[in-house]
């Protein structure tokens, strides 16, 4: 196994291998979901030249018709870019799940209809994707990585492989052990109640 690949046993009963993201994954996402260009203001110089400069949003809604049009174009582009950024964020997670996680073993197979039936029954009107890649993502999200702590650990491994990955895995395992066994601190059971 590659030294940068980390094997993790998840609380869902699955064992996965996690590897770092390829360094240029953002390029793919930015190419697939480009941002909308913000409008520019045209300045007419005394020498007769025209220069395009960045539009700066005014503090108040403009009164001039031409300025209003530019303002509305700007606000629309900003709103569109916010939606694109939300899509990029979701796409990054999906890209990560498809490219960085390999299922080693688990209690349910992706081809088993029991998990897909449960998901669709619990979300009326939801239909699982037909596309194999998106169906794989749905399987990972609904069956494999089922806690926020485990998702955060997987994301850390994928985004920050330079961090001591084994240390993260050890800390996570120790943390889960401590959660299952409550411990009383500062009480000596041998002398408790004798004072």
N, C-alpha and C positions, 0 to 999 in steps of 0.2 A: 504494500500500500504506500502511496506517495506520502512523504513526511508532512505535507501541508493538508492532507485529508484527515479529518477527525471523525471517529466513529462515536455515535451518541445513542444511548438507550433512552427512549422517550417514555413518559408516563402513559402514553396511549398504547404501549406494548410494542411499538415499532422500534427497530434499530435502523439508523440511517448513517450514511457517510456524507460529510459536508466538506466541500472544497471552496477555496476562495473564488470570488468573482473574477472573470477576465478583466484586465485593466482598462479595456476600452468599451465596456458595456454601455457607458453613458452615450458614446457616439451613436450606437445603434438606436437607442431610445430617442435621442435628440433628432436623428434623421427621420425616425418614424413619426415623431410628434413635434414638429417644428413650432416655435413660438410665432405669434403674429407680430409683424413689424409695427412698431408704434409710429403714429403719424409725425411728420416733420413740418416745420414751418419754413416757408420760402422767404428769404430776405433779399431784397433788391438793393444792391450796392450802388453808390453814386457813379462808380466807374462803368455801370451797366451790367455787371455780373450778377448772377443769382447764386445764393448759397443756401443749402439745406441745413437747418439746425434742429436739434432736438426740441420737441414741444415740451414746455414746462406747464404743468397744470396750474391754472390760476386759483387763488384762494376762494373766489366767488364765481358764480356762473356768469359767463360773458354776456354783454348786451348786444354786441355787434353780430350780425347774421353770419359773417364769414368765420368769426372766432367761435361762435356757437357750434358751427359745423365741425370745426377742428376739435373742439372740446368733446363733442359727442363721439367723434371717431376715436379719440384718445380713450375715453371711458369704455367704449365697446372693446377696443383692443386690450385694455387692461383686464376687463372681465373675461374675455376669451382666453387670455394668457393664464389667468388664475385657474380656469377649468383645465387647460392643457397641463399645468403643473400638477393638478390633482390626478389626472390620467397618467402622467409620467411617474408619479409616486407609486401608483398601483401597478403600473407596468414594470417598474424596477423590482417590486416584490415578486411578481409573476416570473420575470426573467430569472431572478435569483432561484426561485423554487424549481424551475425547469432545468437550469444549467448547473446548479451547485449541489443539489440533493439527489442522492441515490438511495433508494429503499433497499436495505439489506434483507430485512425480515420483518414480518408483522402478522397480527392476528387476522387480517382481512386482506384479500388480494384486490387489486384495482379492478379487475374484470368481474368480480363478484357483485351481483346486483343487490345484495342485501344493504350495502352502505348507500348506494345511489337511491334505492327506494326510500330509505329512512330520511335522507336529505330532502328529497322531493316531497315526501309526506309532511315533513316538519315546516316546509316553506310553501304554502299553497300558491300556485301560479308559477313557481320557479321551475324551470327546465334546465337540467344539466346540459352543458355544451356538448355538441357532437364532435367538434374538433378534438383530436386525441391530445394535443398539447394542453388545451384549456381544460379538458376533462381530467388530465393528470394534475393540474393545478388545483382543481376543485377537490380531488381526492386528498392531496397533501393538506389543503386548508381545513377540510372537514374531518379527516380521519387520522392524520399522521401527527402534525404539529398542532396540539390542541390547548396549549397553555401559553400565556403571554411571556412567561419566563423562558420557556423553551424557544419561542420565536425570537426573543431578544438575544439568546445565546447563539442561535443559528445566524442571525443577522451580524452579530459581532464577528463570528468566524468568517463569514463571507466578505464583510467590508473591511475588516482589520486583521488580516492573517499574520501581520507582524507581531501582534500581541501573543504572548505565550498561550497558545490554544489549549494545551494540556492543563494549564493552570485554571483556565475558565471551566473546563470540563470537570476537573477535580472540585472546584469551588461549588459548581452546580450540584454535583452529587452529594457533597457534604451538606449543602444548604437543604436539599430535599430530605436527607436523613434527619436533620435537626427539626424540620417542620413536623415530621411524623412522631417524634419523641419529645414531648414537652419536658422541660427541665427546670427545676427550682434552683435558683442561684442564691447563695448566701445563707443557706440553712443547713446546719449540721444535724442530720437526722438522729445521731446518737445522743446529742444533748438537748434536742428540741423538747420543750415542755418540762424540763427538769429544773428550770430556774425559778 
